[in-house]
Amino acid sequence: MKATGQIAGRIVKTEFKPDSTLVLLRVLDEENAVFLPKKEVLEKAGVPLSDLEPWKRQEFEGHPHQSDKLKFFATGGKLLED
């Protein structure tokens, strides 16, 4: 069974890769890599891409990497109010 969890912080950078979307999230004094589905899948699911812009605060839910605490595989997320 995969562990589940949440991670929240301010977006530093978002990169749309061919196979995934990478969001660098600043949590305390570390940058965490959050992996999402590719851009086209996010758009079809109705995810506003503007929510993934730098300086926005996001909370993601999903699965932390088993051995690298700075990687997180998101299954969902929501924009946090400032």
Buried (B, 14 or more C-beta within 10 A) or exposed (E): EEEEEEBBBBBEEBEBEEEBBEBBBBBEEEEBBBBBBEBEEBEEEEBEEEBBEEEBBBBBBBBBBEEEEBBBBBEEBEBEEE
